[in-house]
Amino acid sequence: MHKLLFQMIYILKIKGAAKIPDYVQLRDAHFTLIAYFRVDRPEKALIKCGFADREAELIKIINEMPFGKVQALEF
C-alpha cells in the first residue's frame, strides 16, 4: 500500500479508444505510478492506494477534469 502524507500527487485522465475504457493515473511527486483505474470504477483503487478518506473529493475532481490533462494536487 502506498500512503502519501501531505505530498504532491498528479492526476492524469486519459480518453480510451474503441474497446479500451477511459482511465485515470495517480502519480506521486516523482511521477511514479501509484494507481491506475477506470474512470467509472475509482472506489476500490482509491481505497487500496490509501485515499479512502479523500475518495469523494478525488472522484469529484476526476469527473470534472477534462481528458488529456494533468492536474497537480497537494495533500
mmJSON file of the N, C-alpha and C atoms, coordinates in Angstrom:
{"data_MODEL":{"atom_site":{
"group_PDB":["ATOM","ATOM","ATOM","ATOM","ATOM","ATOM","ATOM","ATOM","ATOM","ATOM","ATOM","ATOM","ATOM","ATOM","ATOM","ATOM","ATOM","ATOM","ATOM","ATOM","ATOM","ATOM","ATOM","ATOM","ATOM","ATOM","ATOM","ATOM","ATOM","ATOM","ATOM","ATOM","ATOM","ATOM","ATOM","ATOM","ATOM","ATOM","ATOM","ATOM","ATOM","ATOM","ATOM","ATOM","ATOM","ATOM","ATOM","ATOM","ATOM","ATOM","ATOM","ATOM","ATOM","ATOM","ATOM","ATOM","ATOM","ATOM","ATOM","ATOM","ATOM","ATOM","ATOM","ATOM","ATOM","ATOM","ATOM","ATOM","ATOM","ATOM","ATOM","ATOM","ATOM","ATOM","ATOM","ATOM","ATOM","ATOM","ATOM","ATOM","ATOM","ATOM","ATOM","ATOM","ATOM","ATOM","ATOM","ATOM","ATOM","ATOM","ATOM","ATOM","ATOM","ATOM","ATOM","ATOM","ATOM","ATOM","ATOM","ATOM","ATOM","ATOM","ATOM","ATOM","ATOM","ATOM","ATOM","ATOM","ATOM","ATOM","ATOM","ATOM","ATOM","ATOM","ATOM","ATOM","ATOM","ATOM","ATOM","ATOM","ATOM","ATOM","ATOM","ATOM","ATOM","ATOM","ATOM","ATOM","ATOM","ATOM","ATOM","ATOM","ATOM","ATOM","ATOM","ATOM","ATOM","ATOM","ATOM","ATOM","ATOM","ATOM","ATOM","ATOM","ATOM","ATOM","ATOM","ATOM","ATOM","ATOM","ATOM","ATOM","ATOM","ATOM","ATOM","ATOM","ATOM","ATOM","ATOM","ATOM","ATOM","ATOM","ATOM","ATOM","ATOM","ATOM","ATOM","ATOM","ATOM","ATOM","ATOM","ATOM","ATOM","ATOM","ATOM","ATOM","ATOM","ATOM","ATOM","ATOM","ATOM","ATOM","ATOM","ATOM","ATOM","ATOM","ATOM","ATOM","ATOM","ATOM","ATOM","ATOM","ATOM","ATOM","ATOM","ATOM","ATOM","ATOM","ATOM","ATOM","ATOM","ATOM","ATOM","ATOM","ATOM","ATOM","ATOM","ATOM","ATOM","ATOM","ATOM","ATOM","ATOM","ATOM","ATOM","ATOM","ATOM","ATOM","ATOM","ATOM","ATOM","ATOM","ATOM","ATOM","ATOM"],
"id":[1,2,3,4,5,6,7,8,9,10,11,12,13,14,15,16,17,18,19,20,21,22,23,24,25,26,27,28,29,30,31,32,33,34,35,36,37,38,39,40,41,42,43,44,45,46,47,48,49,50,51,52,53,54,55,56,57,58,59,60,61,62,63,64,65,66,67,68,69,70,71,72,73,74,75,76,77,78,79,80,81,82,83,84,85,86,87,88,89,90,91,92,93,94,95,96,97,98,99,100,101,102,103,104,105,106,107,108,109,110,111,112,113,114,115,116,117,118,119,120,121,122,123,124,125,126,127,128,129,130,131,132,133,134,135,136,137,138,139,140,141,142,143,144,145,146,147,148,149,150,151,152,153,154,155,156,157,158,159,160,161,162,163,164,165,166,167,168,169,170,171,172,173,174,175,176,177,178,179,180,181,182,183,184,185,186,187,188,189,190,191,192,193,194,195,196,197,198,199,200,201,202,203,204,205,206,207,208,209,210,211,212,213,214,215,216,217,218,219,220,221,222,223,224,225],
"type_symbol":["N","C","C","N","C","C","N","C","C","N","C","C","N","C","C","N","C","C","N","C","C","N","C","C","N","C","C","N","C","C","N","C","C","N","C","C","N","C","C","N","C","C","N","C","C","N","C","C","N","C","C","N","C","C","N","C","C","N","C","C","N","C","C","N","C","C","N","C","C","N","C","C","N","C","C","N","C","C","N","C","C","N","C","C","N","C","C","N","C","C","N","C","C","N","C","C","N","C","C","N","C","C","N","C","C","N","C","C","N","C","C","N","C","C","N","C","C","N","C","C","N","C","C","N","C","C","N","C","C","N","C","C","N","C","C","N","C","C","N","C","C","N","C","C","N","C","C","N","C","C","N","C","C","N","C","C","N","C","C","N","C","C","N","C","C","N","C","C","N","C","C","N","C","C","N","C","C","N","C","C","N","C","C","N","C","C","N","C","C","N","C","C","N","C","C","N","C","C","N","C","C","N","C","C","N","C","C","N","C","C","N","C","C","N","C","C","N","C","C","N","C","C","N","C","C"],
"label_atom_id":["N","CA","C","N","CA","C","N","CA","C","N","CA","C","N","CA","C","N","CA","C","N","CA","C","N","CA","C","N","CA","C","N","CA","C","N","CA","C","N","CA","C","N","CA","C","N","CA","C","N","CA","C","N","CA","C","N","CA","C","N","CA","C","N","CA","C","N","CA","C","N","CA","C","N","CA","C","N","CA","C","N","CA","C","N","CA","C","N","CA","C","N","CA","C","N","CA","C","N","CA","C","N","CA","C","N","CA","C","N","CA","C","N","CA","C","N","CA","C","N","CA","C","N","CA","C","N","CA","C","N","CA","C","N","CA","C","N","CA","C","N","CA","C","N","CA","C","N","CA","C","N","CA","C","N","CA","C","N","CA","C","N","CA","C","N","CA","C","N","CA","C","N","CA","C","N","CA","C","N","CA","C","N","CA","C","N","CA","C","N","CA","C","N","CA","C","N","CA","C","N","CA","C","N","CA","C","N","CA","C","N","CA","C","N","CA","C","N","CA","C","N","CA","C","N","CA","C","N","CA","C","N","CA","C","N","CA","C","N","CA","C","N","CA","C","N","CA","C","N","CA","C","N","CA","C","N","CA","C","N","CA","C"],
"label_alt_id":[null,null,null,null,null,null,null,null,null,null,null,null,null,null,null,null,null,null,null,null,null,null,null,null,null,null,null,null,null,null,null,null,null,null,null,null,null,null,null,null,null,null,null,null,null,null,null,null,null,null,null,null,null,null,null,null,null,null,null,null,null,null,null,null,null,null,null,null,null,null,null,null,null,null,null,null,null,null,null,null,null,null,null,null,null,null,null,null,null,null,null,null,null,null,null,null,null,null,null,null,null,null,null,null,null,null,null,null,null,null,null,null,null,null,null,null,null,null,null,null,null,null,null,null,null,null,null,null,null,null,null,null,null,null,null,null,null,null,null,null,null,null,null,null,null,null,null,null,null,null,null,null,null,null,null,null,null,null,null,null,null,null,null,null,null,null,null,null,null,null,null,null,null,null,null,null,null,null,null,null,null,null,null,null,null,null,null,null,null,null,null,null,null,null,null,null,null,null,null,null,null,null,null,null,null,null,null,null,null,null,null,null,null,null,null,null,null,null,null,null,null,null,null,null,null],
"label_comp_id":["MET","MET","MET","HIS","HIS","HIS","LYS","LYS","LYS","LEU","LEU","LEU","LEU","LEU","LEU","PHE","PHE","PHE","GLN","GLN","GLN","MET","MET","MET","ILE","ILE","ILE","TYR","TYR","TYR","ILE","ILE","ILE","LEU","LEU","LEU","LYS","LYS","LYS","ILE","ILE","ILE","LYS","LYS","LYS","GLY","GLY","GLY","ALA","ALA","ALA","ALA","ALA","ALA","LYS","LYS","LYS","ILE","ILE","ILE","PRO","PRO","PRO","ASP","ASP","ASP","TYR","TYR","TYR","VAL","VAL","VAL","GLN","GLN","GLN","LEU","LEU","LEU","ARG","ARG","ARG","ASP","ASP","ASP","ALA","ALA","ALA","HIS","HIS","HIS","PHE","PHE","PHE","THR","THR","THR","LEU","LEU","LEU","ILE","ILE","ILE","ALA","ALA","ALA","TYR","TYR","TYR","PHE","PHE","PHE","ARG","ARG","ARG","VAL","VAL","VAL","ASP","ASP","ASP","ARG","ARG","ARG","PRO","PRO","PRO","GLU","GLU","GLU","LYS","LYS","LYS","ALA","ALA","ALA","LEU","LEU","LEU","ILE","ILE","ILE","LYS","LYS","LYS","CYS","CYS","CYS","GLY","GLY","GLY","PHE","PHE","PHE","ALA","ALA","ALA","ASP","ASP","ASP","ARG","ARG","ARG","GLU","GLU","GLU","ALA","ALA","ALA","GLU","GLU","GLU","LEU","LEU","LEU","ILE","ILE","ILE","LYS","LYS","LYS","ILE","ILE","ILE","ILE","ILE","ILE","ASN","ASN","ASN","GLU","GLU","GLU","MET","MET","MET","PRO","PRO","PRO","PHE","PHE","PHE","GLY","GLY","GLY","LYS","LYS","LYS","VAL","VAL","VAL","GLN","GLN","GLN","ALA","ALA","ALA","LEU","LEU","LEU","GLU","GLU","GLU","PHE","PHE","PHE"],
"label_asym_id":["A","A","A","A","A","A","A","A","A","A","A","A","A","A","A","A","A","A","A","A","A","A","A","A","A","A","A","A","A","A","A","A","A","A","A","A","A","A","A","A","A","A","A","A","A","A","A","A","A","A","A","A","A","A","A","A","A","A","A","A","A","A","A","A","A","A","A","A","A","A","A","A","A","A","A","A","A","A","A","A","A","A","A","A","A","A","A","A","A","A","A","A","A","A","A","A","A","A","A","A","A","A","A","A","A","A","A","A","A","A","A","A","A","A","A","A","A","A","A","A","A","A","A","A","A","A","A","A","A","A","A","A","A","A","A","A","A","A","A","A","A","A","A","A","A","A","A","A","A","A","A","A","A","A","A","A","A","A","A","A","A","A","A","A","A","A","A","A","A","A","A","A","A","A","A","A","A","A","A","A","A","A","A","A","A","A","A","A","A","A","A","A","A","A","A","A","A","A","A","A","A","A","A","A","A","A","A","A","A","A","A","A","A","A","A","A","A","A","A","A","A","A","A","A","A"],
"label_entity_id":["1","1","1","1","1","1","1","1","1","1","1","1","1","1","1","1","1","1","1","1","1","1","1","1","1","1","1","1","1","1","1","1","1","1","1","1","1","1","1","1","1","1","1","1","1","1","1","1","1","1","1","1","1","1","1","1","1","1","1","1","1","1","1","1","1","1","1","1","1","1","1","1","1","1","1","1","1","1","1","1","1","1","1","1","1","1","1","1","1","1","1","1","1","1","1","1","1","1","1","1","1","1","1","1","1","1","1","1","1","1","1","1","1","1","1","1","1","1","1","1","1","1","1","1","1","1","1","1","1","1","1","1","1","1","1","1","1","1","1","1","1","1","1","1","1","1","1","1","1","1","1","1","1","1","1","1","1","1","1","1","1","1","1","1","1","1","1","1","1","1","1","1","1","1","1","1","1","1","1","1","1","1","1","1","1","1","1","1","1","1","1","1","1","1","1","1","1","1","1","1","1","1","1","1","1","1","1","1","1","1","1","1","1","1","1","1","1","1","1","1","1","1","1","1","1"],
"label_seq_id":[1,1,1,2,2,2,3,3,3,4,4,4,5,5,5,6,6,6,7,7,7,8,8,8,9,9,9,10,10,10,11,11,11,12,12,12,13,13,13,14,14,14,15,15,15,16,16,16,17,17,17,18,18,18,19,19,19,20,20,20,21,21,21,22,22,22,23,23,23,24,24,24,25,25,25,26,26,26,27,27,27,28,28,28,29,29,29,30,30,30,31,31,31,32,32,32,33,33,33,34,34,34,35,35,35,36,36,36,37,37,37,38,38,38,39,39,39,40,40,40,41,41,41,42,42,42,43,43,43,44,44,44,45,45,45,46,46,46,47,47,47,48,48,48,49,49,49,50,50,50,51,51,51,52,52,52,53,53,53,54,54,54,55,55,55,56,56,56,57,57,57,58,58,58,59,59,59,60,60,60,61,61,61,62,62,62,63,63,63,64,64,64,65,65,65,66,66,66,67,67,67,68,68,68,69,69,69,70,70,70,71,71,71,72,72,72,73,73,73,74,74,74,75,75,75],
"pdbx_PDB_ins_code":[null,null,null,null,null,null,null,null,null,null,null,null,null,null,null,null,null,null,null,null,null,null,null,null,null,null,null,null,null,null,null,null,null,null,null,null,null,null,null,null,null,null,null,null,null,null,null,null,null,null,null,null,null,null,null,null,null,null,null,null,null,null,null,null,null,null,null,null,null,null,null,null,null,null,null,null,null,null,null,null,null,null,null,null,null,null,null,null,null,null,null,null,null,null,null,null,null,null,null,null,null,null,null,null,null,null,null,null,null,null,null,null,null,null,null,null,null,null,null,null,null,null,null,null,null,null,null,null,null,null,null,null,null,null,null,null,null,null,null,null,null,null,null,null,null,null,null,null,null,null,null,null,null,null,null,null,null,null,null,null,null,null,null,null,null,null,null,null,null,null,null,null,null,null,null,null,null,null,null,null,null,null,null,null,null,null,null,null,null,null,null,null,null,null,null,null,null,null,null,null,null,null,null,null,null,null,null,null,null,null,null,null,null,null,null,null,null,null,null,null,null,null,null,null,null],
"Cartn_x":[0.848,0.0,0.89,0.502,1.296,0.58,0.975,0.322,1.132,0.477,1.136,0.654,1.565,1.198,1.675,0.732,0.995,2.072,1.776,2.676,1.904,2.632,2.056,1.679,0.477,0.107,-0.366,-0.235,-0.664,-1.748,-2.79,-3.882,-3.862,-3.869,-3.942,-5.207,-6.026,-7.267,-7.118,-7.19,-6.904,-8.171,-8.468,-9.62,-9.268,-10.083,-9.876,-10.287,-9.944,-10.292,-10.901,-11.958,-12.654,-13.033,-12.429,-12.776,-11.967,-11.048,-10.238,-10.992,-11.258,-12.039,-11.218,-11.918,-11.265,-10.632,-9.484,-8.833,-8.123,-7.714,-7.044,-5.747,-4.733,-3.48,-3.26,-2.861,-2.4,-0.901,-0.159,1.298,1.782,2.904,3.451,4.331,5.007,5.824,6.967,7.4,8.469,7.895,6.592,5.828,5.814,5.985,5.874,4.405,3.991,2.602,2.215,1.145,0.672,-0.716,-1.45,-2.751,-3.115,-3.834,-4.289,-5.66,-6.692,-8.033,-8.951,-10.062,-11.056,-11.775,-12.14,-12.831,-14.148,-14.831,-16.14,-16.069,-14.866,-14.711,-13.527,-13.569,-12.416,-12.38,-13.5,-13.6,-12.563,-12.501,-11.571,-10.118,-9.79,-8.408,-8.002,-8.903,-8.585,-8.415,-9.225,-9.088,-7.766,-7.46,-6.24,-4.964,-4.957,-3.738,-3.723,-4.692,-4.631,-5.394,-6.298,-7.062,-8.526,-8.837,-10.225,-10.84,-10.044,-10.553,-10.807,-10.281,-10.463,-11.147,-11.776,-12.394,-13.402,-14.344,-15.378,-14.764,-13.781,-13.111,-12.392,-11.67,-10.938,-11.886,-12.958,-13.926,-14.533,-14.846,-15.396,-14.387,-13.138,-12.081,-11.923,-11.872,-11.698,-12.86,-14.084,-15.256,-15.309,-14.784,-14.842,-13.671,-12.557,-11.393,-11.504,-10.944,-11.002,-10.007,-10.279,-9.358,-8.076,-6.975,-5.711,-4.962,-5.43,-4.783,-4.154,-3.152,-2.512,-2.871,-3.342,-3.682,-2.868,-2.211,-1.427,-2.287,-2.209,-2.917,-1.954,-2.1,-1.268,-2.13,-1.751,-2.463,-1.578],
"Cartn_y":[-1.174,0.0,1.231,2.214,3.417,4.573,4.943,6.021,7.301,8.353,9.643,10.581,11.298,12.26,13.64,14.534,15.905,15.993,15.385,15.414,15.799,16.069,16.39,15.093,15.053,13.954,14.554,13.781,14.202,13.254,13.823,13.044,13.235,12.127,12.156,11.427,12.051,11.441,11.199,9.926,9.522,8.982,9.455,9.0,7.699,6.675,5.394,5.467,4.416,4.351,2.982,2.978,1.743,0.93,-0.228,-1.105,-0.816,0.112,0.472,1.551,1.313,2.296,3.532,4.583,5.769,5.37,5.95,5.593,6.786,6.586,7.619,7.04,7.864,7.509,8.494,7.985,8.814,8.6,9.683,9.604,10.473,10.064,10.822,11.96,12.637,13.8,13.471,12.209,11.775,11.202,11.339,10.854,9.328,8.67,7.217,6.852,5.873,5.44,4.843,5.357,4.795,4.173,4.539,3.914,4.106,3.11,3.105,2.456,3.167,2.604,3.24,2.545,3.06,4.251,5.205,6.404,6.035,5.029,4.664,3.73,3.348,2.453,2.863,4.05,4.514,4.069,3.643,3.443,2.482,1.265,0.261,0.708,1.311,1.742,2.843,3.781,4.872,4.355,3.396,2.79,2.031,1.263,0.439,1.283,2.454,3.277,4.283,4.179,4.987,6.3,6.469,7.711,7.531,6.583,6.336,7.567,8.304,9.485,10.665,10.615,11.699,11.202,10.043,9.409,10.333,10.898,11.757,12.97,13.572,14.747,14.401,13.294,12.883,12.491,11.795,11.407,12.651,13.649,14.895,15.572,15.642,16.248,15.485,14.167,13.325,13.514,13.529,13.682,15.045,16.075,17.425,17.773,17.069,17.448,16.913,17.635,17.206,16.08,15.332,14.278,14.893,14.198,14.623,15.678,15.971,16.984,16.341,16.999,16.585,17.642,17.187,18.118,17.765,18.754,18.566,18.908,18.06,18.299,18.121,18.926,18.773,18.279,17.133,16.532,16.486],
"Cartn_z":[0.0,0.0,0.0,-0.743,-0.93,-0.25,0.933,1.69,1.544,1.089,0.932,2.031,2.643,3.674,3.258,2.978,2.585,1.507,0.39,-0.742,-1.995,-3.016,-4.307,-5.009,-5.573,-6.454,-7.766,-8.807,-10.124,-10.607,-11.199,-11.757,-13.265,-13.99,-15.445,-15.854,-16.669,-17.139,-18.637,-19.027,-20.4,-21.06,-22.252,-23.018,-23.719,-23.511,-24.171,-25.63,-26.355,-27.77,-28.064,-28.853,-29.242,-28.001,-27.817,-26.692,-25.427,-25.503,-24.341,-23.558,-22.263,-21.491,-21.115,-20.716,-20.16,-18.834,-18.519,-17.268,-16.647,-15.388,-14.607,-14.058,-14.028,-13.363,-12.221,-11.073,-9.966,-9.857,-9.797,-9.724,-8.569,-7.981,-6.852,-7.353,-6.441,-6.775,-7.731,-7.745,-8.652,-9.945,-10.102,-11.252,-11.342,-10.203,-10.127,-10.031,-10.791,-10.807,-9.459,-8.84,-7.569,-7.706,-8.753,-9.007,-10.47,-10.989,-12.375,-12.354,-12.79,-12.711,-13.744,-14.001,-14.933,-14.315,-15.144,-14.679,-14.001,-14.525,-13.98,-12.77,-12.321,-11.174,-10.281,-9.698,-8.921,-7.464,-6.889,-5.445,-4.879,-5.402,-4.856,-4.998,-6.124,-6.351,-5.373,-5.116,-4.189,-2.765,-2.381,-1.051,-0.96,-1.993,-1.998,-1.905,-2.524,-2.506,-1.358,-0.44,0.774,0.739,-0.213,-0.319,0.055,0.903,1.314,1.964,2.729,3.415,2.472,1.271,0.29,-0.979,-0.867,-2.027,-2.728,-1.993,-2.591,-3.29,-2.641,-3.207,-4.513,-4.523,-5.722,-6.85,-6.529,-7.562,-8.209,-7.418,-7.956,-8.891,-8.468,-9.294,-10.597,-10.517,-11.706,-12.674,-12.161,-13.029,-13.706,-13.06,-13.611,-14.522,-14.397,-15.199,-16.627,-17.585,-18.983,-19.26,-20.312,-20.72,-21.281,-21.124,-21.698,-20.903,-19.712,-18.888,-17.656,-17.118,-15.865,-14.83,-13.687,-12.619,-11.38,-10.8,-9.583,-8.374,-7.345,-6.099,-4.953,-3.928,-2.747,-1.608,-1.092,0.048,1.249],
"occupancy":[1.0,1.0,1.0,1.0,1.0,1.0,1.0,1.0,1.0,1.0,1.0,1.0,1.0,1.0,1.0,1.0,1.0,1.0,1.0,1.0,1.0,1.0,1.0,1.0,1.0,1.0,1.0,1.0,1.0,1.0,1.0,1.0,1.0,1.0,1.0,1.0,1.0,1.0,1.0,1.0,1.0,1.0,1.0,1.0,1.0,1.0,1.0,1.0,1.0,1.0,1.0,1.0,1.0,1.0,1.0,1.0,1.0,1.0,1.0,1.0,1.0,1.0,1.0,1.0,1.0,1.0,1.0,1.0,1.0,1.0,1.0,1.0,1.0,1.0,1.0,1.0,1.0,1.0,1.0,1.0,1.0,1.0,1.0,1.0,1.0,1.0,1.0,1.0,1.0,1.0,1.0,1.0,1.0,1.0,1.0,1.0,1.0,1.0,1.0,1.0,1.0,1.0,1.0,1.0,1.0,1.0,1.0,1.0,1.0,1.0,1.0,1.0,1.0,1.0,1.0,1.0,1.0,1.0,1.0,1.0,1.0,1.0,1.0,1.0,1.0,1.0,1.0,1.0,1.0,1.0,1.0,1.0,1.0,1.0,1.0,1.0,1.0,1.0,1.0,1.0,1.0,1.0,1.0,1.0,1.0,1.0,1.0,1.0,1.0,1.0,1.0,1.0,1.0,1.0,1.0,1.0,1.0,1.0,1.0,1.0,1.0,1.0,1.0,1.0,1.0,1.0,1.0,1.0,1.0,1.0,1.0,1.0,1.0,1.0,1.0,1.0,1.0,1.0,1.0,1.0,1.0,1.0,1.0,1.0,1.0,1.0,1.0,1.0,1.0,1.0,1.0,1.0,1.0,1.0,1.0,1.0,1.0,1.0,1.0,1.0,1.0,1.0,1.0,1.0,1.0,1.0,1.0,1.0,1.0,1.0,1.0,1.0,1.0,1.0,1.0,1.0,1.0,1.0,1.0,1.0,1.0,1.0,1.0,1.0,1.0],
"B_iso_or_equiv":[0.0,0.0,0.0,0.0,0.0,0.0,0.0,0.0,0.0,0.0,0.0,0.0,0.0,0.0,0.0,0.0,0.0,0.0,0.0,0.0,0.0,0.0,0.0,0.0,0.0,0.0,0.0,0.0,0.0,0.0,0.0,0.0,0.0,0.0,0.0,0.0,0.0,0.0,0.0,0.0,0.0,0.0,0.0,0.0,0.0,0.0,0.0,0.0,0.0,0.0,0.0,0.0,0.0,0.0,0.0,0.0,0.0,0.0,0.0,0.0,0.0,0.0,0.0,0.0,0.0,0.0,0.0,0.0,0.0,0.0,0.0,0.0,0.0,0.0,0.0,0.0,0.0,0.0,0.0,0.0,0.0,0.0,0.0,0.0,0.0,0.0,0.0,0.0,0.0,0.0,0.0,0.0,0.0,0.0,0.0,0.0,0.0,0.0,0.0,0.0,0.0,0.0,0.0,0.0,0.0,0.0,0.0,0.0,0.0,0.0,0.0,0.0,0.0,0.0,0.0,0.0,0.0,0.0,0.0,0.0,0.0,0.0,0.0,0.0,0.0,0.0,0.0,0.0,0.0,0.0,0.0,0.0,0.0,0.0,0.0,0.0,0.0,0.0,0.0,0.0,0.0,0.0,0.0,0.0,0.0,0.0,0.0,0.0,0.0,0.0,0.0,0.0,0.0,0.0,0.0,0.0,0.0,0.0,0.0,0.0,0.0,0.0,0.0,0.0,0.0,0.0,0.0,0.0,0.0,0.0,0.0,0.0,0.0,0.0,0.0,0.0,0.0,0.0,0.0,0.0,0.0,0.0,0.0,0.0,0.0,0.0,0.0,0.0,0.0,0.0,0.0,0.0,0.0,0.0,0.0,0.0,0.0,0.0,0.0,0.0,0.0,0.0,0.0,0.0,0.0,0.0,0.0,0.0,0.0,0.0,0.0,0.0,0.0,0.0,0.0,0.0,0.0,0.0,0.0,0.0,0.0,0.0,0.0,0.0,0.0],
"pdbx_formal_charge":[null,null,null,null,null,null,null,null,null,null,null,null,null,null,null,null,null,null,null,null,null,null,null,null,null,null,null,null,null,null,null,null,null,null,null,null,null,null,null,null,null,null,null,null,null,null,null,null,null,null,null,null,null,null,null,null,null,null,null,null,null,null,null,null,null,null,null,null,null,null,null,null,null,null,null,null,null,null,null,null,null,null,null,null,null,null,null,null,null,null,null,null,null,null,null,null,null,null,null,null,null,null,null,null,null,null,null,null,null,null,null,null,null,null,null,null,null,null,null,null,null,null,null,null,null,null,null,null,null,null,null,null,null,null,null,null,null,null,null,null,null,null,null,null,null,null,null,null,null,null,null,null,null,null,null,null,null,null,null,null,null,null,null,null,null,null,null,null,null,null,null,null,null,null,null,null,null,null,null,null,null,null,null,null,null,null,null,null,null,null,null,null,null,null,null,null,null,null,null,null,null,null,null,null,null,null,null,null,null,null,null,null,null,null,null,null,null,null,null,null,null,null,null,null,null],
"auth_seq_id":[1,1,1,2,2,2,3,3,3,4,4,4,5,5,5,6,6,6,7,7,7,8,8,8,9,9,9,10,10,10,11,11,11,12,12,12,13,13,13,14,14,14,15,15,15,16,16,16,17,17,17,18,18,18,19,19,19,20,20,20,21,21,21,22,22,22,23,23,23,24,24,24,25,25,25,26,26,26,27,27,27,28,28,28,29,29,29,30,30,30,31,31,31,32,32,32,33,33,33,34,34,34,35,35,35,36,36,36,37,37,37,38,38,38,39,39,39,40,40,40,41,41,41,42,42,42,43,43,43,44,44,44,45,45,45,46,46,46,47,47,47,48,48,48,49,49,49,50,50,50,51,51,51,52,52,52,53,53,53,54,54,54,55,55,55,56,56,56,57,57,57,58,58,58,59,59,59,60,60,60,61,61,61,62,62,62,63,63,63,64,64,64,65,65,65,66,66,66,67,67,67,68,68,68,69,69,69,70,70,70,71,71,71,72,72,72,73,73,73,74,74,74,75,75,75],
"auth_comp_id":["MET","MET","MET","HIS","HIS","HIS","LYS","LYS","LYS","LEU","LEU","LEU","LEU","LEU","LEU","PHE","PHE","PHE","GLN","GLN","GLN","MET","MET","MET","ILE","ILE","ILE","TYR","TYR","TYR","ILE","ILE","ILE","LEU","LEU","LEU","LYS","LYS","LYS","ILE","ILE","ILE","LYS","LYS","LYS","GLY","GLY","GLY","ALA","ALA","ALA","ALA","ALA","ALA","LYS","LYS","LYS","ILE","ILE","ILE","PRO","PRO","PRO","ASP","ASP","ASP","TYR","TYR","TYR","VAL","VAL","VAL","GLN","GLN","GLN","LEU","LEU","LEU","ARG","ARG","ARG","ASP","ASP","ASP","ALA","ALA","ALA","HIS","HIS","HIS","PHE","PHE","PHE","THR","THR","THR","LEU","LEU","LEU","ILE","ILE","ILE","ALA","ALA","ALA","TYR","TYR","TYR","PHE","PHE","PHE","ARG","ARG","ARG","VAL","VAL","VAL","ASP","ASP","ASP","ARG","ARG","ARG","PRO","PRO","PRO","GLU","GLU","GLU","LYS","LYS","LYS","ALA","ALA","ALA","LEU","LEU","LEU","ILE","ILE","ILE","LYS","LYS","LYS","CYS","CYS","CYS","GLY","GLY","GLY","PHE","PHE","PHE","ALA","ALA","ALA","ASP","ASP","ASP","ARG","ARG","ARG","GLU","GLU","GLU","ALA","ALA","ALA","GLU","GLU","GLU","LEU","LEU","LEU","ILE","ILE","ILE","LYS","LYS","LYS","ILE","ILE","ILE","ILE","ILE","ILE","ASN","ASN","ASN","GLU","GLU","GLU","MET","MET","MET","PRO","PRO","PRO","PHE","PHE","PHE","GLY","GLY","GLY","LYS","LYS","LYS","VAL","VAL","VAL","GLN","GLN","GLN","ALA","ALA","ALA","LEU","LEU","LEU","GLU","GLU","GLU","PHE","PHE","PHE"],
"auth_asym_id":["A","A","A","A","A","A","A","A","A","A","A","A","A","A","A","A","A","A","A","A","A","A","A","A","A","A","A","A","A","A","A","A","A","A","A","A","A","A","A","A","A","A","A","A","A","A","A","A","A","A","A","A","A","A","A","A","A","A","A","A","A","A","A","A","A","A","A","A","A","A","A","A","A","A","A","A","A","A","A","A","A","A","A","A","A","A","A","A","A","A","A","A","A","A","A","A","A","A","A","A","A","A","A","A","A","A","A","A","A","A","A","A","A","A","A","A","A","A","A","A","A","A","A","A","A","A","A","A","A","A","A","A","A","A","A","A","A","A","A","A","A","A","A","A","A","A","A","A","A","A","A","A","A","A","A","A","A","A","A","A","A","A","A","A","A","A","A","A","A","A","A","A","A","A","A","A","A","A","A","A","A","A","A","A","A","A","A","A","A","A","A","A","A","A","A","A","A","A","A","A","A","A","A","A","A","A","A","A","A","A","A","A","A","A","A","A","A","A","A","A","A","A","A","A","A"],
"auth_atom_id":["N","CA","C","N","CA","C","N","CA","C","N","CA","C","N","CA","C","N","CA","C","N","CA","C","N","CA","C","N","CA","C","N","CA","C","N","CA","C","N","CA","C","N","CA","C","N","CA","C","N","CA","C","N","CA","C","N","CA","C","N","CA","C","N","CA","C","N","CA","C","N","CA","C","N","CA","C","N","CA","C","N","CA","C","N","CA","C","N","CA","C","N","CA","C","N","CA","C","N","CA","C","N","CA","C","N","CA","C","N","CA","C","N","CA","C","N","CA","C","N","CA","C","N","CA","C","N","CA","C","N","CA","C","N","CA","C","N","CA","C","N","CA","C","N","CA","C","N","CA","C","N","CA","C","N","CA","C","N","CA","C","N","CA","C","N","CA","C","N","CA","C","N","CA","C","N","CA","C","N","CA","C","N","CA","C","N","CA","C","N","CA","C","N","CA","C","N","CA","C","N","CA","C","N","CA","C","N","CA","C","N","CA","C","N","CA","C","N","CA","C","N","CA","C","N","CA","C","N","CA","C","N","CA","C","N","CA","C","N","CA","C","N","CA","C","N","CA","C","N","CA","C","N","CA","C","N","CA","C","N","CA","C"],
"pdbx_PDB_model_num":[1,1,1,1,1,1,1,1,1,1,1,1,1,1,1,1,1,1,1,1,1,1,1,1,1,1,1,1,1,1,1,1,1,1,1,1,1,1,1,1,1,1,1,1,1,1,1,1,1,1,1,1,1,1,1,1,1,1,1,1,1,1,1,1,1,1,1,1,1,1,1,1,1,1,1,1,1,1,1,1,1,1,1,1,1,1,1,1,1,1,1,1,1,1,1,1,1,1,1,1,1,1,1,1,1,1,1,1,1,1,1,1,1,1,1,1,1,1,1,1,1,1,1,1,1,1,1,1,1,1,1,1,1,1,1,1,1,1,1,1,1,1,1,1,1,1,1,1,1,1,1,1,1,1,1,1,1,1,1,1,1,1,1,1,1,1,1,1,1,1,1,1,1,1,1,1,1,1,1,1,1,1,1,1,1,1,1,1,1,1,1,1,1,1,1,1,1,1,1,1,1,1,1,1,1,1,1,1,1,1,1,1,1,1,1,1,1,1,1,1,1,1,1,1,1]
}}}
